[in-house]
Amino acid sequence: MAVDPVGRSPSTERWYAGALFVSLTAFYIAVSAVLSVRYNLFDGDGPSRVAHAGFALMSRHPHLSAIGFVWNPLPSLLELPLLPLHRIWPELKTYGLAGGLQSAPFMAGAALVVRRIAIDRGVPSAWRIVAVGVFALHPMVVTYGGSGLSEAAALFFVLLCVRYLLLWLDTRSVQQLAVAGIALGLGYLARYEVIVAAAGAALFVGVITATTRATRARFSSTILNVIVLVFPLMVSFVTWALASWIMTGQMFPTLTSQYGNASQVTTALTRNSLSEDQDWITQAVRLTAMQPFAGIAVAVGVAMAIYRRRADIAVPLLTLGGILAFSIWGAYTETTFGWFRYYMPAVPMVIVVALIWLTPGMSPRDKITARALPQRLGGATLALSLVVGLPVTAVSMLNKDIGNHQLQFGLKSLVLPDEYPADEQWYRRVGVDDRILARYLDRRQLPDGAILMDTFMNWGIWLASDRPRQFIIDTDYDYTATLNRPWDFGVQYILVTNPAYNAAPDTVQMRYPTLWFDGAGIGTLVHSAQGAFGQEQWRLYRISKPDLPDPVRTPR
């Protein structure tokens, strides 16, 4: 039921959509740049992806596989052509702003997909504007749009899948199904959770096909439609798993790597830092804070799908809602971290459900009967999400128990500077000490390969350094050999991080468990530096060859 915007020619509509896209992209980038460079508020996962792109371009051994295999590759791959521009705009590298140039277009694109869904459904222009505003101006969308994280790309591709599944439901065109599948395949390269959305989409397509096709063609049509949908994701899944296995010996390093999610969660559990994330009350509060009307949308949507046989409502619930349910389950079972940003799929899910409710199609008589309830409910949901939901989220983000990252609760130091002075807040120093240490090392004018370090906790130092090739890092081809015998490879220093604050054990800590404490017999402490909490975070050891026993010679 796709319709064109009323009163606009195709060329005018393209200009309007393009202007909206450019404006939102610039807005998200500007917000991120100001927060990061002016106020030093950022989510470290964003610039860490930039660092991995940098390893592939500017390390001692540049190679594409240096982008890493623990996290999905799309953000770092898209940042590769942006990083060389740091010679013109240094903050693209030093502050990781290249990540914002990567993520902001995706978030702006997601807003445009919301608009296209509204146009496809024939929703009146006033409600289209409200729907786009509810998404594009949502505080978490504004804050994370240019953060460089993978949420923006994942939301864009899943929303694109939702749009084309809704079109397929109307047209049964295999082309629409193929585009939905391609969106899922690309989305998987941004975030693993897209698999959950793909499972929901496959279930939807399978059930719809099986219940609407003729009996004779039912089985074959169902199988073929599901294959068309999931094939692109299967290609992405297999290709990425094989590439990981070839390069690292692990097919799913996010689960098995010492740096992966499982390892980081295990480390957090040993420090008892996940206990506040596990109960259902916390999950419900965070969901309500993200989108106060999510529970109502799901409950009424399920009821309408069952009693009014509205299959279209199942699309956002099974895809976006599936990712949301997985995130809640992961936090409750302590399988994943309960970051507030993981609840962001609730925002577009509620909007799409409301747009489906707003879809015209009733007769004039129906509009004064109970059959008009969905349209009224859709309008009320969007209006309340705008005037109530956005302020609720904005206030909730400032609560450390809800907005549980410094990019969220740290905003209170901007809103209430007298109550939360910037110089007294640890989160306003995150990254500052990395840059100070990088400048200290740069001033030593060391040759290439003079400092060995694991980048797991030190990517900020590498980004801030003007001499990145002075570091031997864990993506270099000779890293393992150098780590084992640094004195034989010209290494002058080893930079080690405080194991008490590492998110997971790194390779230096595992190879030399006592290095931080006593130099492990191979190093002499020459410098130490503090971290954001005021703790001693780094120690720099000068390498000296240990007294090794002579090898035992076996007589022939």
C-alpha positions in Angstrom: 0.0 0.0 0.0 2.9 2.4 -0.7 1.9 5.9 -1.4 3.8 9.0 -2.3 3.9 12.0 0.0 0.9 14.2 -0.8 1.6 17.3 -2.9 5.3 16.5 -3.6 6.9 15.6 -6.9 9.4 12.7 -6.8 12.3 15.1 -7.2 11.1 17.4 -4.4 10.6 14.4 -2.2 14.2 13.2 -2.9 15.5 16.7 -2.0 13.4 16.7 1.2 14.6 13.3 2.3 18.2 14.2 1.4 18.0 17.4 3.4 16.6 15.6 6.4 19.4 13.0 6.2 22.2 15.5 5.9 20.7 17.6 8.7 20.4 14.7 11.1 23.8 13.4 10.2 25.4 16.7 10.9 23.5 17.1 14.1 24.6 13.8 15.5 28.2 14.3 14.5 28.2 17.8 16.1 26.7 16.5 19.4 29.3 13.7 19.6 32.2 16.1 18.7 31.2 18.6 21.4 30.6 16.0 24.1 33.9 14.2 23.3 36.3 17.0 22.5 34.9 19.8 24.6 33.5 17.9 27.6 35.4 14.6 27.4 32.2 12.5 27.5 32.2 9.4 25.3 31.6 5.7 25.2 34.9 4.0 24.9 33.5 1.2 22.6 33.2 3.8 19.8 36.9 5.0 19.6 38.1 1.5 20.3 36.6 0.5 17.0 38.5 3.4 15.4 41.7 2.2 17.0 41.2 -1.2 15.4 40.7 0.5 12.0 43.9 2.3 12.8 45.8 -0.9 13.5 45.0 -2.0 10.0 46.4 1.2 8.5 49.1 2.7 10.7 50.7 0.0 12.8 54.1 -1.5 12.2 52.5 -4.3 10.2 49.4 -2.9 8.5 47.0 -5.6 7.4 43.2 -5.9 7.1 42.8 -8.6 9.8 44.2 -6.2 12.3 40.7 -4.8 12.7 40.1 -7.8 15.0 37.6 -10.6 15.2 36.1 -10.3 18.7 33.6 -7.7 17.5 31.7 -7.5 14.2 33.8 -5.8 11.5 31.4 -3.3 9.8 32.1 -0.2 11.9 35.9 -0.6 11.7 35.8 -1.4 7.9 33.8 1.8 7.2 36.3 3.8 9.3 39.3 2.7 7.2 38.8 5.4 4.5 38.1 8.1 7.1 41.2 7.7 9.2 43.7 9.1 6.7 41.8 12.4 7.0 43.2 12.7 10.5 46.1 14.7 9.0 43.6 17.4 8.3 41.3 16.8 11.3 43.5 15.2 14.1 40.6 14.5 16.4 39.3 11.9 13.9 42.1 9.7 15.4 43.1 11.2 18.8 39.5 11.4 20.0 38.1 8.7 17.7 35.7 11.1 15.9 36.0 8.9 12.8 33.5 6.7 14.6 31.0 9.5 14.6 31.4 9.9 10.9 30.6 6.2 10.6 27.6 5.9 12.9 25.8 9.2 12.4 24.7 8.4 8.8 23.3 5.1 10.0 21.3 6.7 12.8 20.0 9.4 10.4 19.2 6.7 7.9 17.2 4.8 10.6 15.1 8.0 11.0 14.5 8.1 7.3 13.4 4.4 7.3 10.9 5.3 10.0 9.6 8.0 7.7 9.4 5.6 4.8 7.5 3.1 6.8 5.0 5.8 7.7 4.7 6.7 4.0 4.3 3.1 3.0 1.4 2.8 5.5 -0.3 5.9 4.2 0.0 7.6 7.6 -1.0 11.3 7.5 1.9 13.8 7.2 1.4 15.2 10.7 1.8 11.8 12.3 4.8 11.1 10.0 6.5 14.2 11.4 5.7 13.1 14.9 7.0 9.6 14.3 10.3 10.8 12.9 10.7 13.3 15.8 10.0 10.7 18.4 12.9 8.6 17.0 15.4 11.3 15.8 15.1 13.4 18.9 15.1 10.6 21.4 17.8 11.5 24.0 19.6 8.1 23.6 19.4 8.4 19.8 20.9 11.9 19.9 23.6 10.9 22.4 24.6 7.7 20.7 23.9 8.7 17.0 27.5 10.0 16.6 29.1 7.9 19.3 30.8 5.5 16.8 29.1 2.4 18.4 27.4 -0.3 16.4 23.9 0.3 17.7 23.2 2.9 14.9 24.1 0.4 12.1 22.1 -2.4 13.7 19.0 -0.3 14.2 19.2 1.0 10.6 19.5 -2.5 9.1 16.8 -4.1 11.3 14.4 -1.2 10.6 15.2 -1.7 6.9 14.3 -5.4 7.2 11.1 -4.4 9.0 10.1 -2.1 6.3 10.6 -4.6 3.5 8.9 -7.4 5.4 5.8 -5.2 5.8 5.9 -4.5 2.0 6.3 -8.2 1.3 3.3 -8.9 3.4 1.3 -6.6 1.1 2.8 -7.6 -2.2 4.3 -11.1 -1.6 7.1 -10.0 -3.9 10.3 -12.0 -3.6 12.3 -8.9 -4.3 11.0 -7.3 -1.1 12.0 -10.5 0.8 15.5 -10.5 -0.7 16.1 -6.9 0.3 14.9 -7.7 3.9 17.4 -10.6 3.8 20.3 -8.4 2.6 19.5 -5.9 5.4 19.8 -8.8 7.9 23.1 -10.0 6.4 24.6 -6.6 6.6 23.2 -6.0 10.0 25.0 -9.1 11.3 28.3 -7.5 10.4 27.4 -4.7 12.8 26.0 -6.7 15.8 25.6 -10.3 16.6 22.1 -9.7 18.1 20.8 -9.3 14.6 20.7 -13.1 14.5 17.7 -12.9 17.0 15.9 -10.5 14.6 16.6 -12.9 11.7 15.1 -15.8 13.7 12.0 -13.8 14.4 11.8 -12.7 10.7 12.2 -16.2 9.5 9.4 -17.4 11.8 7.1 -14.7 10.5 7.8 -15.4 6.9 7.5 -19.2 7.4 4.2 -18.9 9.3 2.6 -16.4 6.8 3.7 -18.5 3.8 2.5 -21.8 5.3 -0.9 -20.4 6.2 -1.7 -18.5 3.0 -0.3 -20.7 0.2 -2.2 -23.5 -1.5 -1.8 -26.9 0.1 0.1 -28.4 -2.8 2.8 -25.6 -2.8 2.8 -24.9 0.9 5.9 -26.7 2.0 8.2 -25.8 -1.0 7.0 -22.1 -0.9 7.7 -21.9 2.8 11.2 -23.3 2.6 12.1 -21.2 -0.5 10.9 -18.0 1.1 12.7 -18.6 4.3 15.9 -19.4 2.4 15.6 -16.2 0.4 15.3 -14.3 3.6 18.1 -15.9 5.6 20.6 -16.7 2.9 22.5 -13.3 3.0 22.8 -13.6 6.8 24.1 -17.2 6.4 26.7 -15.9 4.0 27.8 -13.2 6.4 27.8 -15.7 9.3 29.8 -18.4 7.6 32.3 -16.0 6.0 33.0 -14.1 9.2 33.3 -17.4 11.2 35.7 -18.9 8.7 37.8 -15.7 8.5 38.0 -15.7 12.3 39.0 -19.4 12.4 41.7 -18.9 9.7 43.2 -15.9 11.4 42.8 -16.7 15.1 42.0 -20.4 15.3 38.6 -19.5 16.9 35.3 -19.4 14.9 33.4 -17.3 17.5 36.0 -15.3 19.4 33.4 -13.1 21.0 32.6 -16.2 23.0 36.0 -17.9 23.3 38.6 -15.1 23.1 40.2 -13.8 26.3 39.0 -10.4 25.2 35.5 -11.5 24.3 32.1 -10.8 25.9 32.2 -14.0 27.9 35.6 -13.3 29.4 34.7 -9.7 30.3 31.5 -10.9 32.0 33.4 -13.5 33.9 35.9 -10.9 35.1 33.0 -8.6 36.1 31.3 -11.4 38.0 34.5 -12.1 40.0 34.5 -8.5 41.0 30.8 -8.6 41.9 30.0 -5.7 39.6 27.0 -7.2 37.8 24.7 -7.8 40.8 22.7 -4.7 40.2 21.8 -5.8 36.6 20.3 -9.1 37.3 16.8 -8.7 38.8 13.6 -8.3 36.8 12.7 -5.0 38.5 15.9 -3.4 37.2 15.1 -4.7 33.7 11.6 -3.3 33.9 12.7 0.1 35.1 15.3 0.4 32.4 12.8 -0.6 29.7 10.3 1.9 31.0 13.0 4.6 31.1 14.0 3.9 27.5 10.4 3.8 26.2 7.6 4.2 28.8 5.0 2.7 26.4 6.9 -0.4 25.3 4.9 -2.7 27.6 1.6 -1.3 26.4 2.7 -1.6 22.8 3.7 -5.2 23.1 0.6 -6.3 25.1 -1.9 -4.5 22.8 0.0 -5.5 19.7 0.0 -9.2 20.6 -3.7 -9.0 21.5 -4.5 -7.3 18.2 -2.4 -9.8 16.2 -4.4 -12.7 17.8 -7.9 -11.3 18.0 -8.0 -9.2 14.9 -5.6 -11.3 12.8 -3.3 -8.4 12.2 -0.1 -10.2 11.0 1.7 -6.9 10.3 2.0 -6.0 14.0 4.1 -9.2 14.5 6.9 -7.8 12.3 8.3 -5.2 14.7 7.5 -7.4 17.7 9.5 -10.4 16.4 12.5 -8.5 15.1 13.1 -5.4 17.2 11.2 -6.9 20.1 13.2 -10.1 19.7 16.5 -8.2 20.1 15.1 -6.4 23.1 14.0 -9.6 24.8 17.4 -11.2 24.2 19.1 -8.2 25.8 16.8 -8.3 28.8 17.4 -12.1 29.2 21.1 -11.6 28.8 21.3 -9.0 31.6 19.0 -11.1 33.9 21.1 -14.3 33.4 24.4 -12.4 33.6 25.2 -13.6 30.1 25.8 -10.0 28.9 26.2 -6.6 30.4 23.0 -4.7 31.2 24.0 -1.5 29.4 21.1 0.9 29.1 21.9 1.3 25.4 21.0 -2.3 24.8 17.3 -1.3 25.3 17.3 1.1 22.4 15.4 -1.3 20.0 12.3 -0.5 22.2 12.3 3.0 20.7 11.7 2.1 17.0 9.6 -1.0 18.0 7.0 1.2 19.6 7.0 3.7 16.8 6.5 1.1 14.1 3.7 -0.5 16.1 2.0 2.9 16.4 2.4 3.5 12.7 0.8 0.2 11.9 -2.1 1.1 14.2 -2.4 4.5 12.3 -2.6 2.8 8.9 -5.8 4.1 7.2 -8.3 1.8 5.6 -11.5 2.1 7.5 -14.8 3.3 6.2 -16.4 6.5 7.6 -18.7 4.5 9.7 -15.9 2.5 11.2 -14.2 5.7 12.3 -16.9 6.3 15.0 -17.0 2.7 16.2 -14.7 0.6 18.3 -12.8 -0.3 15.1 -11.3 3.1 15.2 -9.5 2.2 18.5 -6.2 1.2 16.9 -5.9 4.5 15.1 -6.6 6.4 18.2 -4.2 4.3 20.2 -1.5 4.8 17.6 -1.9 8.5 17.6 -1.9 8.6 21.4 1.2 6.4 21.6 3.2 8.7 19.3 2.0 11.9 21.0 2.7 10.6 24.5 6.1 9.3 23.4 6.9 12.8 22.2 5.7 14.8 25.2 6.1 12.3 27.9 8.5 9.6 26.7 11.4 11.8 25.6 11.5 13.8 28.9 11.3 10.6 30.9 14.3 9.1 29.1 16.3 12.4 29.4 15.8 12.5 33.1 16.4 8.8 33.6 19.7 8.9 31.8 21.1 11.1 34.6 20.4 8.4 37.1 23.5 6.2 37.4 21.4 3.1 38.2 19.5 3.5 34.9 21.8 5.4 32.6 24.7 3.1 33.6 27.5 4.6 31.5 29.3 7.9 31.8 28.1 9.1 28.5 24.6 8.9 30.1 24.9 9.8 33.8 27.9 11.9 33.1 25.6 14.4 31.4 24.5 15.6 34.8 27.9 17.4 35.2 26.7 19.5 32.2 23.2 20.0 33.4 24.1 20.6 37.1 27.7 21.8 37.1 27.5 23.4 40.5 26.3 20.1 42.1 28.7 17.9 40.0 31.8 20.0 39.3 33.7 18.6 36.3 37.1 18.5 38.0 35.6 16.2 40.7 34.0 13.7 38.4 36.1 10.7 37.5 34.3 10.2 34.2 35.4 13.6 33.0 39.0 12.3 33.1 38.5 9.1 31.1 40.9 9.2 28.2 42.7 12.3 29.5 45.5 10.3 31.2 45.8 8.1 28.0 46.6 11.3 26.0 49.0 12.6 28.7 50.9 9.3 28.7 51.0 9.2 24.9 52.6 12.6 24.8 55.1 11.5 27.4 56.1 8.5 25.3 56.2 10.6 22.1 58.6 13.1 23.6 61.1 10.2 24.1 61.5 10.0 20.3 61.8 6.2 20.4 62.4 4.1 17.3 59.8 1.8 15.8 59.0 -1.2 17.9 60.6 0.2 21.1 57.5 -0.2 23.3 55.6 -3.5 23.6 52.0 -3.3 24.8 48.7 -5.1 24.6 46.0 -2.7 23.1 43.1 -4.3 25.0 43.2 -1.5 27.6 45.7 0.7 25.8 44.0 1.6 22.5 43.5 5.2 23.8 47.3 5.6 24.1 47.8 4.3 20.6 45.1 6.6 19.2 46.6 9.7 21.0 50.2 9.0 19.9 51.7 10.8 17.0 54.2 8.0 16.7 52.0 4.8 16.6 54.8 2.7 15.0 56.9 3.0 18.2 54.5 0.4 19.7 54.7 -3.4 19.1 51.0 -4.3 19.5 49.1 -7.5 19.6 48.1 -7.3 15.9 51.7 -7.2 14.7 52.9 -10.4 13.1 55.9 -10.7 15.4 54.0 -9.9 18.6 54.0 -13.4 20.1 57.7 -14.0 19.5 58.6 -10.5 20.8 56.4 -11.0 23.9 58.2 -14.2 24.8 61.7 -12.8 24.4 61.5 -9.0 24.1 65.2 -8.5 24.8 66.0 -10.3 21.5 63.8 -8.1 19.4 65.0 -4.6 20.3 62.2 -3.8 22.7 63.3 -1.2 25.2 60.1 -0.9 27.3 57.0 -2.8 28.2 53.8 -0.9 29.1 51.6 -2.8 31.5 48.2 -2.0 32.9 47.0 -2.5 36.4 45.4 -6.0 36.5 43.0 -4.9 39.2 41.3 -2.6 36.6 41.5 -4.7 33.4 38.2 -5.7 32.0 39.8 -9.1 31.2 43.4 -10.5 31.4 45.6 -9.4 28.6 48.5 -11.2 26.9 51.2 -9.3 28.9 49.5 -10.2 32.2 49.1 -13.8 31.2 52.7 -14.1 29.9 54.3 -12.3 32.9 51.8 -12.6 35.8 54.0 -10.6 38.2 55.3 -8.0 35.8 53.0 -5.3 37.2 54.2 -6.0 40.8 57.9 -6.7 40.5 59.1 -6.5 36.9 59.0 -10.3 36.6 62.8 -10.4 36.5 62.9 -8.7 33.0 62.1 -5.1 33.7 63.0 -2.1 35.8 60.3 0.4 36.7 61.0 3.8 35.1 57.6 5.5 35.0 54.0 5.2 36.3 50.8 7.0 35.4 47.4 7.4 37.0 44.0 6.6 35.6 40.6 8.3 35.7 39.9 7.1 39.3 43.2 8.5 40.6 44.5 5.0 40.8 47.9 3.9 39.4 46.9 2.6 36.0 50.1 2.1 34.0 53.7 1.1 34.7 56.5 1.4 32.2 59.3 -1.0 32.6 62.7 -0.8 30.9 63.6 -4.3 29.5 66.7 -6.1 30.6 67.8 -9.5 29.5 67.3 -11.9 32.4 69.9 -14.4 33.6 68.9 -17.5 31.8 70.3 -21.0 32.5 72.6 -22.3 29.8 70.8 -24.8 27.6 71.4 -28.4 28.5 73.4 -30.1 25.7 72.7 -33.8 25.2 75.8 -35.7 24.1 75.6 -37.5 20.8 
